[in-house]
């Protein structure tokens, strides 16, 4: 029974990204058809957002955490062998 529950929970979690798509940006004012702005009107679409800062921070924190774990494992191993 536990395996069946776990299977369905993992199935729902893995299906969530397919159900959570973002909305498209609104059409610029004065556009004739979707995606094609009228001549002389509308705004320039905004580019994508950078993700570099968050990834660098995550990598740095994971390196610090991993180094701490290695340090404490080495210290406990030395204290046991003494």
C-alpha positions as CSV (number, residue, x, y, z in Angstrom):
1,X,0.0,0.0,0.0
2,X,2.9,2.4,0.8
3,X,4.5,1.7,-2.6
4,X,1.2,2.6,-4.4
5,X,0.9,5.9,-2.4
6,X,4.5,6.8,-3.0
7,X,4.0,6.0,-6.8
8,X,1.0,8.3,-7.0
9,X,2.7,11.1,-5.0
10,X,5.7,11.0,-7.3
11,X,3.4,10.9,-10.4
12,X,1.6,14.0,-9.2
13,X,4.8,15.8,-8.4
14,X,6.4,15.0,-11.7
15,X,3.2,16.1,-13.6
16,X,3.0,19.5,-11.9
17,X,5.4,21.3,-14.2
18,X,3.2,20.4,-17.2
19,X,0.3,22.0,-15.5
20,X,2.0,25.2,-14.4
21,X,2.9,27.1,-17.6
22,X,3.3,30.8,-17.5
23,X,1.0,33.2,-19.3
24,X,2.0,34.9,-22.5
25,X,2.8,38.7,-22.2
26,X,0.0,41.0,-23.2
27,X,-0.1,42.3,-26.8
28,X,1.3,45.8,-27.3
29,X,-1.3,48.5,-27.7
30,X,-2.3,49.3,-31.3
31,X,-1.4,45.9,-32.7
32,X,-3.4,44.6,-35.6
33,X,-2.9,40.9,-35.1
34,X,-1.3,39.0,-32.2
35,X,2.4,39.3,-32.2
36,X,2.5,41.9,-35.0
37,X,2.5,45.5,-33.8
38,X,0.9,48.2,-35.9
39,X,3.4,50.5,-37.7
40,X,4.5,53.3,-35.4
41,X,2.7,51.9,-32.4
42,X,3.3,49.4,-29.6
43,X,6.1,48.8,-27.2
44,X,9.3,46.8,-27.7
45,X,9.0,43.4,-26.0
46,X,11.1,42.9,-22.9
47,X,13.9,40.3,-23.1
48,X,14.5,37.4,-20.8
49,X,15.7,37.7,-17.2
50,X,19.2,36.6,-16.2
51,X,19.6,33.7,-13.8
52,X,23.4,33.9,-13.3
53,X,23.4,35.5,-9.8
54,X,21.1,33.0,-8.2
55,X,23.0,30.0,-9.7
56,X,26.3,31.4,-8.5
57,X,25.0,31.9,-5.0
58,X,23.5,28.4,-4.9
59,X,26.8,26.9,-6.1
60,X,28.8,28.9,-3.5
61,X,26.5,27.9,-0.6
62,X,26.6,24.2,-1.7
63,X,30.4,24.3,-1.8
64,X,30.6,25.8,1.7
65,X,28.1,23.2,3.0
66,X,30.0,20.3,1.4
67,X,33.3,21.6,2.8
68,X,31.8,21.8,6.3
69,X,30.5,18.2,6.0
70,X,33.9,16.9,4.9
71,X,35.7,18.8,7.6
72,X,33.4,17.4,10.4
73,X,33.7,13.9,9.0
74,X,37.5,14.1,9.0
75,X,37.5,15.5,12.5
76,X,35.3,12.7,13.9
77,X,37.4,10.1,12.1
78,X,40.5,11.5,13.7
79,X,39.0,11.6,17.1
80,X,37.8,7.9,16.8
81,X,41.2,6.7,15.7
82,X,43.0,8.3,18.6
